[in-house]
Amino acid sequence: MTPERERRIVEVAEYGRRIVEQVSLSERDLRLIETSGLDSRLGLRPLVRDRLEIRADCHVGVVTLDSLEIRVVPKLVGGSLAVLQMVEYASDSAALRHFDLPKTFATGGPHLRDLIALMLARECERLLRMGPRHDYRTRVAILPAVRGRLLADRQLLSHYGRLDRLECRYDERSTDVIDNQLCAVALHAAARTTTEPAVRAHVRRLAADFGRLCVPRGLDLRSVAAGLHYGRHNAHYRSAHRWALLLLDGGGIRDLFTAGDADDRVFLLDMNTLFEAFVTRLAIRALRPLGIDVRGQSRHGGILVHEDTGATHTEIRPDLLLTDGHGPSAWRRPVDIKYKLYADRKLSSGDLYQSFLYAWALGARPGTDEVAECHVVYASEGDAPARTVAVRAAGGRPGARITAHALAVPVALDRLAAGQDPKVLSRVASMLATRDRRRETF
């Protein structure tokens, strides 16, 4: 294995392609490429004459090979710090933070996994300053004196007549609880995988501190993520747990920010899913005060059906469904969210067909002359005018209309940090505040 200081760093932008010369792949690297499911997140293809082709899509992060460190750099949203802000906002944080970083990094700048490890370390350090959480745990042990409750049945069966070995059940105040265990496991993982020396040293110290509080043990991330609940006793752990889960699962909690299994050498975050969560939170913030219900990933059956049997062929599930009112006459607008390079190119045929289906099925009220509508929100580096595509019947009348809107993520984050809504959502709020729903613009 190549020492870390000799490992080359190669950067490729999301949706970019690059061919790297003079790459010698080890057997371990080839197994990672062929068997880890990596190709669904980052395309790596060995070529002749020791060359490696890298094809990136919407996943950003780092893949560490024995002789090469591949960093997929986010461009549309404004860099890795912007990704951290998006994670915080999408995770229902109260406000956007300014992420201050150390002035120097020895390995050419921090990649996304190192930044998340740094955030984890800072939050865990804060927990230690506040005092780690204790809770009572029920234990059963053989003791020389009674503590808690004597288990008479077990005592009679196992230690009849003995007074120096007593079967007892008692409650003990302990720091070996799930809140501390999750932090400890994540810190140990960060200590193994972090490449920036200053961050790694920081993480290792904290891993040792948490190792004294609890016994780090393997955790089922699915059950842990679903089972975490916060109250007054552990609300201050919420931020640390968010970074811990993001780091442990190689790019996010499985039902929120990631696709694919975790691997120590692979950290790839699915920006498409993160962008969807980010826009959903923005829409909730802008529209719910106006009485517009915002539902994410709502399921709708009975739209595509087999006429011979009446069975549903498949459900349709728009990323967002905006609703005002109830029943068949309610005002509805489906929204499709795309993390794609649409600022200077047309919407793809597949995305258009999908959006037109959403519009026709969900975007018009029965018994009115409204044109069925669907909106598409895509990520962009800067502001761009809205674009509309219409489907017209043979007589020329539009039957459905798709409007695509650019969300300039760097600008949106700046406005959010200043306590303002992004411009595209300000337009939503002002238009939907009017009573004429027929001419609104997303």
N, C-alpha and C positions, 0 to 999 in steps of 0.2 A: 504494500500500500504506500502511495506517495505521501511524504510528510506534508502537513498542511501548508508550510511556508513555500513549498515548491509547486503547489497546485495552482494552475492557471485559472484566472477568473475571466469568464466570457459572458458578456451581456447581450441579450436579444430583447427587442421590444415586443410587447404583446401583439399578436397577429403578425409577427415578423418572421423572417427566415434568414438563416445564416449558415454558412459552411465553414467549419473550423479545420484548419490544416494541422498535420502532424499530431494526431491524437492516437495514443496507444491505449486501447480499451482492454481492461483485464477481464478475466473470466467472471469475476464478481459483477463488473459493470454490464457485461453481456446478459447475465442472468437478470439483473435489475431491469434492463431494457425489454427483455423478452417475456418475463413472467410476472412482473409486478402490476400490470395494467396501466403502466405509465403512458402508453401510446394514446389513451383516451384524454390525457391532459397535456402532454408535451410529446411531440413527435421527435424521436431520436433515431436516425438511420445511418448505420456505418456504411461508408463508401470505400471504394478502392483507394489505394495509396494513402492509408492512414488518415482519412478524412471523415468528418462527422457532420451530417446534415441535421440542423435544428429547426423545427417548425413549431412556433408557438401559436396558441389561440387565446382564449379568454382567461387562462389560468396564469397567475403570476406567483413568483416565489423563487425557490432555489432547489436545484438538484445537484447533489454532490457525487461526482464520480471519483475514482481513485486518483486521476491525474488532472481533473478538470472540475471546476465549479461553475455551473450554468445558472445565471441569474436572469429570470424573465422579469423585465422591468415594466411596471405600469406606466403608461403614457397618457391615456385618455383622462384619467382622474387627477393627474398632477404629481405622481410619484408615491413612494411608499408611505410617507407621512400622511398623505391624503387618504390612503387605504386605511390607516389606523383610525383616522377621524371618521371615515365611513362606518367602520366596524363599531365604534363607540355609539354613533348616532343610530345606526340600525338596531343596536342592542338596547335601545330605549334608555340611553343615558340622559341625564338631566340637561347637559350642555356640552358643547364641543370644547375640548381642552386644547391648549397649545402644547405640543409635544417638544419639549426642549431636549436636545441631544448633547452628549459630550462633544467638545470641539474637535477632537482628533480620533480617528479610527485607523488602526494599523493596516487593515487588509483591503484598502481601496474603498472604504465606505461601507456602511451597514446594509445588509440585505434584509428582506422582510422578516425572515425567521429570527434574525438577531434582534431586530427592533421589537418584535413581540416578546422575545425573551427578556429584553431590557424593561419593557412595560410590566411583565410579570414580576421581575425582581423588585422593581420599585414599589409595586402594590404589596408584595409579600413583606418587604421591609417596613412598610407602613403598618401592616398588621402586627408585626413584632413590637413596634413602638407602642401601639395601642394596647397590646396584650393579647396573646392568642386565645382563642375560644376554648373554654372548658365545658364539659357536659358530664352528666352522670351516666355511667355504663353499668349494666348488670353483669356481675361476674359470679361464677360458681367455682369454688376452690376448696381444697382440703387444708384446714388451718388447725393450729394447736389450741386455739381458743375460739369461742363462739363470736362470730361477727355477722351482723345482720340477722338472717333467719337460719336456724338449723334445719336441714333437710332430713327429717326423721326417717323417712322410708329408705333413702339412699344410705343413711348411717346404719340402719339395721341390717341392710343387705350386704354392705361392703365392709363395715368396720364395727360390727357388733361387739360390745363390751369394751371398746377402746375409747379412752377419753383424751388421747393426745392427737387423734386424727379425726377431725370433725368436718362433715360435709356441710358447707355453708353457702348461702346465696346472699350477696350484698351489693349495694350500689357504691360505686367508686367514682369520684370526680377525676376526670382524665382529659388530656388534650388529644388523645388518640381517637379523634372523631373525623367524620367524612370531610368536613370543611378544611381541616388541616391536612388530611391525607391527600386530597386532590391537589393542593398546593405543593406538597412534598413530592408527589409523583411527577408533576410538571416540572418542578425545579431540577429533579434528577435527570429528566429527559433533556432539559435545556443544557445542563452541565455536560451531557454527552455530545450534543449537536451544535452548540454555539461555536462560531469560528472567530469572532472578534475577541481578542485576548482580554480586554478590560471588562467586557460584559461577561465572559466566561468565568473570570475570577470572582466577579460579584455574585454570579449565580451559584457557584460552588460553595461560597461561604453561607449563603442562605439555605442551600440544600442541606448542608450540615446542621444548621440551626433547626430546620423543620424536621430533620431526621431524628433529632433528640426529643421532639414533641410527640411524634407518632411513628408508627411502623409503615413506611411506604409499601403499598401492596398493589397488585394489579387491579385495575378498576375497569368495569364495563362502562364505557363512555356513554353508550345509549341509555342505560338505566340511570347513570349518574346525572346526565344532562336533563333527563325527564323528571328525575326525582328531587332535584334541588329546589328547596323552598326557602324563602327569606323572610325573616321577621326581625324584631328589634335585637335579638341576640346575635344574628349573623348577617345583617344587612351590609355591614362594612366589608364583607368578603365578596360581594357581588362582582366588583371589578376584577379582583384577582382571579376569581373563578372563570370569568370570561376569557382572560388571556390564557389561563391554564388550559381550558378546553380547546381553544383555538390552536395552541401549540401542540397539544397531545394528539389531536386527530389529524395532524399533517395539513391543516388548512381550514379548520372550522368545525363546529358542531355539525354532526352529519345531517340534521334536518334543517340547517340554516345556511352554511357557507361552504360546503365542500362536496366533492364527488370523488370517490375512490378510497382505497384503504390507506392507512397511515404507514409511513416507512421512515426510519431514522434519517435516511439520506434524501428523502423527498419531502418538500414542503411546498405545495401548490394550492393556492386559494382560488376558488372559482369566482371570478369577478362578475360573471353573469348573475349568479345567485345573490352575491353581495349587493350588486346594483339594484336588483329587484327588491331586496329588503330595504335598501336605502330609499328608493322612490316610494315604496309603500308607506314608510314612516313619514316622508314628506307630505304625501297625499293626506294621510290621517291628520297631520298637524294643520294643513291648510283648509281641509274641507269639512271635517267633523264639527267645527264651531258653526258652520253654516247649515247644519242639519243634514248634510249629505253623508250617507252611510258608505264606508269604504271597506270592502271585503276582499281579502287576498285569496287567490287560488280557490274560489268557490266552484263547486262541481255542479254540472247541469246535465241531466240525462233526459232521454226522451226526445232529443233533437235529431240525432242520426239514428234511424230505426230500420229494422228489417220489415218491409211491408207484409211479407208472407207470414211472419210469426208475431210481429209487433214488439219483438225484443229490441232493446237498445243496442245499437252497433258499438258505440263508444261514447263516453262522456266528453264534453268540452269543458275546459277549465281556463278561463282568462286569468291573467296575472292579477288584475284588479277589476272589480265591478263597482261602479259608483251608482248609488241608488237614492232616489228621493221619492218617498211614498211607499205604498204597499199594494200588492195585488197586480193584476194584468195591466192596469193603467198607470203603474208607477213609471217615473222617468228613470231610464237606465243608460249608462254609457260604459261599455267594456274598454279596458286599457291593456295594451300589450307592451311589455317592457323588454327592450333589447339592448344588450351590451355589445353593439356592433358598430363598425365604421361606416355610418350612414351620413356623415356630415357632407361628404363630397361624392356620394354615389346614390343610386336608386335603391329603394327597398327591394330585397330579393323577392322572386316570384313566390317562393314558399311562404315567406312572412306575409306577403300581400294576401294570398289565398286564406291563410289562417285568420288574418284580421277581418277579411270580408265575411268569413263564416261567423266570427264573433259578432260583427255588426248586424248581419242579417238575423241571427238567432236571438240576440240580446239587446240590440241597440236601437230599437224602434218600438213605439207603443201601438198596439193594435187599434184599428179604427180611426187613426189619424193620418194626415198626409205627410208626416215627418219622414225625412230620409234617414234610413238606418245609418248609424255612425259608430266608428271605433277609433280610438286614439292610440298612437304608437309613441312611446317615449324612448329615446335612445341617448346614449352617452356621447358627449362631445367635449373637446378642449375649449371651445368658445361658443358664444351665442350664434344662432343661425335662424333664419326665418322659418316659420312653419310651412310645410308642403302638404298638399292635398291631392289624393288620387280618388277618382270617382269611377264607379261601375255604372254604365248607362245601358238601358234597355234599347231594343231596336228603334223605338220611337224617339229616343234621345233623352228621355227623362232619367235622371240619376236614380239608381236603386239602392246604392250604398255609397258611403263616403269614408275614406280613411285619411286621417290627418296625422302627420308625423311631426314630432316636436323634439328639438335638441335640448338636452339638459346639460349645460356647461358645468360639470362637476366642480372644477376648481373655483369658479365664480360662486356656485351655490354654497360651497363650504365656507368661503369668505363671508358671504351674506349671513349664513347661519351663525358663524362665530360672532358676528356683529348684532345678532338678535333679530335678523330680518329674514323674510321668506325669499327663496329663489324667485327670479322674475317669472319663470314659467308658471309657478304655483300662485304667484300674485295675480297673474292674469286669470287663472282658474277661479280663484276666490272672487274676484271682482265680477266676472261674467256669470258665475253661478249664483251670485247674490241677487241678480235681477230676476224678475218673475218670468221673463220670456225665455224658456228653456230651448227654444227652437234655433236660436242663433248663437249659442254659446261657443266659445273657442277654448280648447284645453290649454 
